[in-house]
Every structure is written in structure tokens, then in C-alpha cells.
């Protein structure tokens, strides 16, 4: 799992999604719901690249994600990106191991 800290890193990840699906998690370091989502995401056994950002520390990245994907910001928020777009997203308690697995099964190339 790799942390995104800059807008340029975000654009690199968005480009990578054109080759292979990948996950991006918007994580709040002060929210217990986000902590649970982060743990579910981190422990997911899916063989898909995983990225995350800490919303408080990387607000410009979070804002850019919202703008590029045209999805209103929430935290926690997990995206499966494919071909430069969000093909699946979940928020709050919907971020769980079974949901992550199902997303990968539905959108794998």
C-alpha cells in the first residue's frame, strides 16, 4: 500500500489505472469509521494495487480526486479505478473485505 501525498502522484496513479485496475482510499486519520475502513482495506487479500491518502494532510490531492472523478467527497471513501475512471466506490461501513472482493470480481479485465 502506497500513500499519495502530491497531486502529481495522483495523476500518475490515474494514468496507471488505464493499464490495470487499482484502489484509492481517502482516509481520515481522526475518524474511527475511517480507521475501520482503512483496516479492512489494508487486510484485503485482493491482488490489486492499493493507494491511500490522508485527507487532512493531503487536502489538495483529495480535492483533485473529487474534481477528476466527479464524485462528491466523503471520508472514508474507496474507489476502484479502471481506464482513468471510478468504476466502483464505497463509503463508510460499506468498505469491507467482502465488498472489496466483489468489486474486483465485477471489474477485473
C-alpha positions in Angstrom: 0.0 0.0 0.0 1.4 3.4 -1.0 0.5 6.8 0.3 -0.4 9.5 -2.1 0.9 12.9 -1.0 1.0 15.1 -4.1 -1.3 15.9 -7.0 1.4 14.6 -9.4 1.4 11.3 -7.6 -2.4 11.2 -8.0 -2.1 11.9 -11.7 0.5 9.0 -12.0 -2.0 6.7 -10.3 -4.8 7.8 -12.5 -2.7 7.0 -15.6 -1.7 3.6 -14.1 -5.4 2.8 -13.9 -5.5 2.8 -17.7 -3.3 -0.2 -17.7 -4.6 -2.1 -14.7 -7.4 -1.6 -12.1 -6.3 -0.2 -8.8 -7.8 1.1 -5.5 -7.5 4.5 -3.9 -8.8 5.1 -0.3 -9.5 8.6 1.1 -8.8 8.2 4.8 -9.4 10.5 7.7 -6.9 10.0 10.5 -9.3 11.4 13.1 -12.3 9.2 12.4 -13.0 5.8 13.9 -15.2 4.7 11.0 -12.3 5.6 8.7 -9.9 3.6 10.8 -12.1 0.5 10.4 -12.3 1.1 6.7 -8.5 1.5 6.5 -8.0 -1.8 8.3 -10.5 -3.6 6.1 -8.7 -2.2 3.0 -5.2 -2.9 4.3 -6.1 -6.5 5.2 -7.9 -7.2 1.9 -6.1 -10.0 0.1 -7.1 -8.8 -3.4 -4.2 -8.7 -5.9 -4.9 -5.1 -7.0 -2.5 -2.2 -6.3 -3.6 -0.2 -3.3 -3.1 3.5 -2.7 -4.4 5.8 0.1 -4.2 9.4 1.1 -4.7 11.1 4.5 -7.4 13.7 3.8 -6.2 16.1 6.4 -2.6 16.1 5.3 -3.3 15.9 1.6 -6.3 18.2 1.0 -5.2 19.3 -2.5 -5.0 15.7 -3.6 -8.4 14.9 -2.1 -9.9 17.9 -3.9 -8.3 16.9 -7.2 -9.7 13.4 -6.9 -13.2 14.8 -6.3 -12.8 17.1 -9.3 -11.3 14.4 -11.7 -13.7 11.6 -10.7 -16.8 13.8 -10.4 -17.7 12.1 -7.1 -18.7 14.1 -4.1 -16.1 13.9 -1.3 -16.7 11.6 1.6 -14.4 10.1 4.1 -13.6 7.3 4.3 -14.2 6.7 0.6 -12.8 3.9 -1.5 -12.5 3.9 -5.3 -11.8 1.2 -7.8 -10.2 2.9 -10.8 -10.1 1.4 -14.2 -9.3 3.2 -17.5 -8.9 6.5 -15.7 -12.3 6.5 -14.1 -14.0 5.3 -10.9 -15.9 2.1 -11.8 -16.9 1.4 -8.2 -16.9 3.3 -5.0 -17.9 2.7 -1.4 -18.0 4.9 1.7 -18.1 4.4 5.5 -19.2 1.0 6.6 -19.6 -0.2 3.0 -15.9 -0.5 2.9 -15.4 -4.1 3.9 -13.4 -7.2 2.8 -16.4 -8.8 1.1 -17.3 -5.6 -0.8 -13.8 -5.1 -1.9 -13.6 -8.7 -3.2 -16.9 -8.3 -5.0 -15.7 -5.1 -6.7 -12.6 -6.8 -8.0 -14.6 -9.8 -9.3 -17.0 -7.5 -11.1 -14.5 -5.2 -12.7 -11.4 -7.2 -13.4 -10.4 -7.1 -17.0 
